């Protein structure tokens, strides 16, 4: 059975800090509100691993990563696990395969049949539009900082 510590249970923070040792890896479930790529890949959740790197030289508390104290990490994460969660993709897992979707819908094993020159023309058009916008802004005095 996997051990988990949460900020909602009394005494879990102390228990979590006692269980740490140098090199121990703990796991966190990330939701889109925490950040990460979960919202990009349309995953409701992803998990990430964090390793205890040692103790702080002055304070003496455990550090996770290069400069995060274990206490701060625990309060940020909410729930921490000692084994990777099953059925949830890792942060670095690839997203869904979308070759069958989109404007050109290439498909698996198929060759791209679109015109690459269209992209080049669009980039040139956008560069000209940006230059015109910058010129107009400079002329009107708009978008200047208040300082």
C-alpha angles and dihedrals in degrees: 000000000000118000118231133184124200137184089232096068121073114243096016094112093058091044090050092050092048092052094055124103134167111287096016114140122215127188133222131193110228122208124192089260089062092052129238127115097300093109092047094057095038091243114146090214141004131187131226134193125230125190128210106238099188142279126315109259095226107025098034098219123130118270125212112203117346103315112000118109116226091238093055092044092051093050092047096046098048096200124034126190132199094214130043111269113252120236096019121104121239120249091252097047112120119258125244119303105255101175090116093053137066136048099319101023097207098189129207114308092002129125123243108254099180127111112260091195089072090067092050091051091049092051091051091049092050092049091052091047091050092049091050091048092050091049092050092047093050091048095050096041091236124145094030117146119251092235 
